Amino acid sequence: MNIKILGTGCQKCKTLEKATTEVVSENNFDAEITKVEDIVDIMNYGILATPGLVINEKVVISGRVPSKDEIKKHIEKAING
């Protein structure tokens, strides 16, 4: 599974990255987390506000920091189809 955090480095982006990393670690999800900071790359995902959470190339959240529980649910949904 590929998870991307979209954001240029603002505090919300860092918070989302930290929470996502914790969720993956705490639940032993097999996932690679990458940070996308290039504004052109971020715009290619079609989001209007950062931070963004992308799972397997699908934008699942943008413009806000979700709870860890919400992040977990999105990852589980991606795993289970």
C-alpha positions as a Markdown table, in Angstrom:
| # | Residue | x | y | z |
|---|---|---|---|---|
| 1 | Met | 0.0 | 0.0 | 0.0 |
| 2 | Asn | 1.2 | 3.5 | -0.9 |
| 3 | Ile | 0.2 | 6.4 | 1.3 |
| 4 | Lys | 1.1 | 10.0 | 0.4 |
| 5 | Ile | 0.8 | 13.1 | 2.5 |
| 6 | Leu | 0.3 | 16.2 | 0.3 |
| 7 | Gly | 1.6 | 19.4 | 1.7 |
| 8 | Thr | 4.2 | 22.1 | 1.5 |
| 9 | Gly | 5.4 | 21.7 | 5.1 |
| 10 | Cys | 2.8 | 23.7 | 7.1 |
| 11 | Gln | 2.0 | 22.6 | 10.6 |
| 12 | Lys | -1.3 | 20.8 | 9.6 |
| 13 | Cys | 0.7 | 18.8 | 7.0 |
| 14 | Lys | 3.2 | 17.8 | 9.6 |
| 15 | Thr | 0.4 | 16.8 | 12.0 |
| 16 | Leu | -1.2 | 14.7 | 9.3 |
| 17 | Glu | 2.1 | 13.0 | 8.5 |
| 18 | Lys | 2.8 | 12.2 | 12.2 |
| 19 | Ala | -0.7 | 10.9 | 12.8 |
| 20 | Thr | -0.6 | 8.7 | 9.7 |
| 21 | Thr | 2.8 | 7.3 | 10.6 |
| 22 | Glu | 1.5 | 6.5 | 14.1 |
| 23 | Val | -1.6 | 4.7 | 12.7 |
| 24 | Val | 0.4 | 2.6 | 10.3 |
| 25 | Ser | 2.9 | 1.7 | 13.1 |
| 26 | Glu | 0.3 | 1.0 | 15.8 |
| 27 | Asn | -1.8 | -1.3 | 13.5 |
| 28 | Asn | 1.1 | -3.0 | 11.7 |
| 29 | Phe | -0.2 | -1.9 | 8.3 |
| 30 | Asp | 2.1 | -2.8 | 5.4 |
| 31 | Ala | 2.4 | 0.7 | 3.9 |
| 32 | Glu | 4.9 | 3.0 | 2.5 |
| 33 | Ile | 4.4 | 6.6 | 3.5 |
| 34 | Thr | 5.8 | 9.4 | 1.4 |
| 35 | Lys | 5.6 | 13.2 | 1.6 |
| 36 | Val | 4.8 | 15.2 | -1.5 |
| 37 | Glu | 5.9 | 18.8 | -1.1 |
| 38 | Asp | 6.2 | 20.0 | -4.7 |
| 39 | Ile | 3.2 | 22.3 | -5.4 |
| 40 | Val | 2.9 | 21.1 | -9.0 |
| 41 | Asp | 2.8 | 17.5 | -7.9 |
| 42 | Ile | 0.2 | 18.4 | -5.3 |
| 43 | Met | -1.9 | 20.2 | -7.9 |
| 44 | Asn | -1.9 | 17.1 | -10.1 |
| 45 | Tyr | -4.0 | 15.4 | -7.4 |
| 46 | Gly | -6.7 | 18.1 | -7.9 |
| 47 | Ile | -6.9 | 19.2 | -4.3 |
| 48 | Leu | -7.6 | 22.9 | -3.5 |
| 49 | Ala | -6.3 | 22.9 | 0.1 |
| 50 | Thr | -3.7 | 21.0 | 2.0 |
| 51 | Pro | -3.0 | 18.8 | 3.7 |
| 52 | Gly | -4.1 | 15.9 | 1.6 |
| 53 | Leu | -4.1 | 12.2 | 2.3 |
| 54 | Val | -3.7 | 9.9 | -0.7 |
| 55 | Ile | -4.1 | 6.1 | -0.4 |
| 56 | Asn | -3.1 | 4.0 | -3.4 |
| 57 | Glu | -3.3 | 7.1 | -5.6 |
| 58 | Lys | -6.8 | 8.0 | -4.5 |
| 59 | Val | -7.4 | 11.3 | -2.6 |
| 60 | Val | -9.3 | 10.4 | 0.5 |
| 61 | Ile | -9.0 | 13.6 | 2.6 |
| 62 | Ser | -8.0 | 17.2 | 1.7 |
| 63 | Gly | -8.0 | 20.5 | 3.5 |
| 64 | Arg | -8.1 | 19.2 | 7.0 |
| 65 | Val | -6.4 | 17.0 | 9.6 |
| 66 | Pro | -8.5 | 13.9 | 10.3 |
| 67 | Ser | -8.5 | 12.0 | 13.6 |
| 68 | Lys | -6.3 | 8.9 | 13.8 |
| 69 | Asp | -9.5 | 6.8 | 13.9 |
| 70 | Glu | -10.6 | 8.3 | 10.6 |
| 71 | Ile | -7.2 | 7.7 | 9.0 |
| 72 | Lys | -7.3 | 4.1 | 10.2 |
| 73 | Lys | -10.8 | 3.6 | 8.7 |
| 74 | His | -9.6 | 4.9 | 5.3 |
| 75 | Ile | -6.6 | 2.6 | 5.4 |
| 76 | Glu | -8.7 | -0.4 | 6.3 |
| 77 | Lys | -11.2 | 0.4 | 3.6 |
| 78 | Ala | -8.3 | 0.5 | 1.1 |
| 79 | Ile | -7.1 | -2.9 | 2.3 |
| 80 | Asn | -10.5 | -4.5 | 2.3 |
| 81 | Gly | -11.5 | -3.0 | -1.1 |
